[in-house]
């Protein structure tokens, strides 16, 4: 398993990829559904986070 840190510059290349991040002290695995125009917000299926995640303020990694 290889991990790549998600940044606003590379986030557009990883739509439909699985990501891992921590929220509330637990690791979560989700699939990127779409990315905002600026690349700073990704949209995922996670109702607790209102289905969006700001990648500038947290460590998000793409699983390759």
C-alpha positions as CSV (number, residue, x, y, z in Angstrom):
1,X,0.0,0.0,0.0
2,X,1.4,3.4,-1.0
3,X,0.1,6.7,0.3
4,X,0.3,10.1,-1.4
5,X,-0.5,13.3,0.5
6,X,-3.5,15.1,-1.1
7,X,-2.9,18.8,-1.9
8,X,-4.9,21.4,-3.7
9,X,-2.6,21.0,-6.6
10,X,-2.9,17.3,-7.1
11,X,-6.5,16.6,-5.8
12,X,-8.1,16.9,-9.2
13,X,-6.2,13.8,-10.4
14,X,-7.6,11.5,-7.7
15,X,-11.4,11.6,-8.2
16,X,-12.8,8.1,-7.6
17,X,-9.8,7.2,-5.5
18,X,-9.8,5.9,-1.9
19,X,-8.5,8.2,0.8
20,X,-7.7,7.9,4.4
21,X,-7.9,10.6,7.0
22,X,-8.5,11.0,10.8
23,X,-11.6,12.5,12.2
24,X,-12.7,12.4,15.9
25,X,-9.6,10.3,16.7
26,X,-10.5,7.5,14.2
27,X,-9.2,6.6,10.8
28,X,-11.8,6.9,8.0
29,X,-11.6,5.5,4.5
30,X,-13.8,7.2,1.8
31,X,-13.9,7.7,-2.0
32,X,-13.4,11.1,-3.5
33,X,-16.6,11.9,-5.5
34,X,-15.6,15.3,-6.8
35,X,-13.3,18.2,-6.1
36,X,-14.0,21.9,-5.8
37,X,-12.7,24.3,-8.5
38,X,-10.0,25.6,-6.2
39,X,-9.0,22.1,-5.2
40,X,-9.1,22.8,-1.5
41,X,-12.3,21.0,-0.8
42,X,-13.1,17.4,-1.7
43,X,-16.6,15.9,-1.6
44,X,-17.1,12.4,-0.1
45,X,-19.9,10.3,1.3
46,X,-19.5,11.1,5.1
47,X,-22.7,12.7,6.6
48,X,-20.9,13.5,9.9
49,X,-18.6,15.9,8.0
50,X,-21.5,17.3,5.8
51,X,-20.1,15.3,2.9
52,X,-17.1,17.6,2.3
53,X,-13.6,17.8,3.6
54,X,-11.2,20.7,3.5
55,X,-7.8,19.3,2.7
56,X,-5.8,22.4,3.6
57,X,-6.4,22.0,7.3
58,X,-6.0,18.3,7.6
59,X,-3.7,15.4,6.5
60,X,-5.5,13.4,3.8
61,X,-3.7,10.6,1.9
62,X,-4.7,8.8,-1.3
63,X,-4.2,5.0,-1.2
64,X,-2.5,3.7,-4.3
